[in-house]
Amino acid sequence: MANLIYLLQEYGVLIVFIVVLVEQMGAPIPAYPVLIVAGALAMNGGTPLPGVLAVALAGCVMADLFWFSAGRRYGKRILKLLCRISLSPDYCVSQTEDNFRKWGVKSMVVAKFIPGFNTIAPPMAGAMGTRLSLFLAFSLVGGLLWSLTGILIGVYFNENIDEVLEILSTMGGTALAVLGILLALFVLFKYVERRRFQRAMQTERINVEQLRALLDAGHEPVMVDARSATARQLDPPVPGALPVDGNLAALLGALPRDRHIVVYCSCPNDVTAASVAKQLHDQGYALARPLHGGLEAYNSAFRAGETIVVGEQVPAVDAPR
């Protein structure tokens, strides 16, 4: 711990930049304590406040630009990758899509204050085709607000910083051990939570080969799109598919109970489709199943230009207002 304090005092600007950049790239490294200490040290002869703010803002914007570019180039694939490695349950993509749909690029102003959303919002903006100049403007505002908040907390408590640093130095390796144990417990808790969630969503799935077999046998499955409206803008839906739009109750009256219902999404582990299919099962729709692999598997099996017949779809219902 003494070495860390020394590094902050001697190389404050560089340490602040590296920690902020790495955290904003998605690593589970808390940058706010560094900003707070740097802000306090600035009031006690350390790096001037403008310098601390400038490097923190640079780290934020550089990370945002990286993920924005990745989203623009790889689209939905980069979002699925980020959520696949996330410790949170697999609502990751759909939650981000809903938030981004509601607030648009303006969500970048508060994204850094929301765990998880700060890493996924920039690639979502890129995937949605947001103008770079507009994205940069809101990224700068959000980065400035986030960085300045941490620094000002340090400024406010600068008179107590010496006492805090002395306590940390005295604790030394004990503090690191405690932090390590807490971090390990947090990771274990999130992993157990994720596994419990996945077990709850386990249900029989239908794959694209089975779907094709149903079609060849003359069945007329009803396709249900469990994705958000934002996801449907990024990837066109299956022709004739009925959107859930977060309001399954509005769809129930239109769904036949005697036909196969195939629910698909584009999220990791088909979790949204599995959730919708499970709710349909609970409502008595015994032939409802999630599509294994989701829209990506469907598009791979039924190539562009190939016409398939899913039967006469049930009448469309109005999207919830």
N, C-alpha and C positions, 0 to 999 in steps of 0.2 A: 504493500500500500504506500509505503514511503517513496518507492520508486515512481509510482503513478503520480503522486503529488509533485515530485521533482520534475517529471516530464511536463506536467501541466504548467508549472511555474517557468520552466526553461523554454519549452517548445509549444506554448499555448495555442498559437494559431494553427500549427501543423496538426496537433493532436485533435483540436476541435474539428478541423476540416475532415480528417480521416474518419473519426468516429461518426460524425454526422452523415458523411457519404455512405459508409458501410451500413449504418442503420437504415438509411433511406433506400438502400438497395434491397432491403428485406431481411438482413441479418438480425437475430434477436439480441442486439447490443443496445442498451439504454443510452441514448445520447443526451437526454435532458440533464442528468446529474453533471455531465461534463460542461454543458452550457451554463448551468447554475454556478458551478465552481469558477468557471472562466469569467462570468459576469462579476462575481464577488472579488476575484483577484484583480480584475480591471480597476476596481475602486481602491485597490491597495498597491498600486504601482505595477500591476501586470500589463498584459497587452491591452491597448486602448479599446474601448467599447466598439468604435466603428470597425476596427480590424476584426474583432471577434464576430460581429454581426455579418461582416462581408464574407468571411470564409464559411460561416455556417450557411448563409444564403447560397453561396456557390455550391456547397455540397448538396443542398436540397435540389437546386435547379439541375445540376448535372445528373443526379439520380433520376429525376423526373424525365429529363430528356432521353435518357437511356431507355427507360421503360416505355415512353411514348413512341420512340422509334421502333422498339420491338413490337409494340401493339400494331403500329401501322404496317409493319412488314409481315408479321406472322398472324395477325388477327386473333381469332378465338383460340388458336392453339396455345399462345403464350399465356392466356388467362387460365386455360385448363391446367397448364403446367404449374402455374403459381398456386392454384387451389389444390392440386394433387399433393404438393409438398407442404401445404399449410397444416398446422396442428389443429385448426378449428374444424368442426364438422363440415360436411360437404355442401353447405348452403352458400359457400364462398362466392361462386360466380353469379348465381341468381340474385343474391343480396346486392352485390355491386352493380349489376345491371339495373335493378330497381332503383337504387339510389342515384345512379347516373342518369337514368331516364327522368327522374323527378327533378333533379337540379342541374343536369348538364355539366358543362365544363366549370361552372361556378362552384361545383362541389370541391374543386381543388383548393379553395380557400380554407376549408375546414378538414380536408381529407387527412392531413397529418396529425390531427388530434384524435382520429378514429383508428384504433389498432386494426391492422389488416387492410383496411380501405386505402391507406396511404400508399401501399405498394401496388394495388390493383387498379386504382383510379387512373393513373397515367397511361398504362397500356390500353385501358378501356377507351380513353379519349383518342388514342391513336387509331384503334380499331374502328372507332365510329367516324373517322375521317375529320376530326376537329382541325381547324386551321392552326398551323404552328404558332403564328403570331398571337392568336387568341389564347392558346394553351399556355404559352410563355407568360402572358400577362397575368393570368390567374395563378400560375405556378409561382411567380415572383411574389404576388400578394400573399398567397398561402405560406410560402417559405419564410417571408418576412415576419408574418404574424406569429408563426410557430417559433422561429428562432428568437425573436424579440421577447416573447413571453418567458422563455427559459432564462434568458440573459437578465431580464428585469427582476426576476425572482432572486437571482444571485445578487443583483445590485441592492435590492431591498434588505437582504439578510447579510450584507457584507461585513457588518460590525461583528457578526458571530462566526465568520468564516474561520478565523484562527482557532477558535475553540473546536469547531467541527473537524478541522484538519488534524488538530492535536489528538482528538478522540480516535479518528480513523488511523492515525499513525500508531497510537498505542495498541489498538486492536490488531493491526497488522495482518498476519496470516489467518487469525481467527475470523476477521471480517470476510476475507476471501472465501474461507471454508463455509461460513454461514450462507453467503451469497450463492456459492456453488450448490449447496444442498437445496436451497430454496428454488433455484433454477431447475435442478433435476426433478424436484417434486412437482413443479409447474408443468414441465414437459411430460412427466408420467401421468399427471391428472388429465392433460389434454389428450394424450394418447388413449387412455382408458375411456374418456368421454367419446372420442371418435369411434373406437371399436364398439362401444355400446350402441351408439347411434347407427352404425352400419348393420349390426345384428338386428336392430329393430326394423330396419328397412329391407331385410332379406325377404324375398318373395320369388316365386317362379318367374323366370324371364323367357321371352321368345326371341330367338335370334333371326337374322335376315334369311337364313336358309329355310327356317320353319315358316317365316312369313311368305316367302316365295311359294312354298309347298301349299300353303292355304290358298293363295291366289290361283295356283294351277289346279287345285281341287274344286274351284268354283265358289269358294267362300268369299264373303264380302266384308272384310274387317273394316272397322271404323278407326281411322287414325286420329289420335288426340295429341296435340302439340302442347307440352307442359312448360315450354320456355316462356320467358318474358317477352314483352313487345320489343324491347331493345335487341334481344337475341334474334328475333325474327327479322329485324332490319339488317343485322349482320349476315345472317344465313337464311335464305328463303325457305319457307316451310315445305313439307310434303304437300303436293297439290291436293286440295280438298280436306286437309287436316283441320280439325276443330281446335281453336285455341282455348286454353283454360283461363289465362289472364288473371290468375290468382283468385278466381271465383268459381270453384267447382260446382257449387250449389246451383248456379245459373245454367249449368250444362247438363245436370242430371236428368231433367225432364225430357231432354232431346235425345238421350242415348238409349238405344234398344238393349234389352237384357238378353236377347237370344242371338246376338252376333258377337264375334270376336272383337275386342277393343284393344288396340295396340297403342300404348302411350310412349312417347319418346321425348327426350330432352337432349341437351348438349353439355351436361355437367359431369364431373368425375363420378364414376361408379353408378351412373344413371340414377342418382339419388332422388332427384325431383320427380322423374317418371315413376320410380318405385313408390314414392310417397303418394302420388296421385292414384296409382293402380291399387295400392293398399286401401286408400279411402273408398275407391270404387267397389272393392271387394266387400268392405264393411257395409256398403249400401246395397249389396245384393247382386253386383255385377260380377258373376263368377268367372266370366271369360275375359276379364280385363287383365292384361299383362304388360309390364314394361319391356321396351325393346332393348336388348343387350347391345351396348355400343352406341346407342342413340342415333342422332341424325348423321353423324359421321359414318357409322356402319351402314346406314341406309343408303347414303349417297355413294358409298364405295360399291355396294352391291347392285344398285340400280343406277347405272351410269347416265350422265346427261344425254338426253336424246332418246333414251329408252322409255317407251310408254308402258305404264302398268295400269291396271284397273283395280281400284280398291272398292269397287261397287258403288252404288249410289249412296253418297254420304247423307247423313241425317241433316235436316235443315240447320243452317248456321244460326247461332244465337247472338244477340247483341252483346258487345263487350261491356263489362261493368263500367259505370261512369263514376 
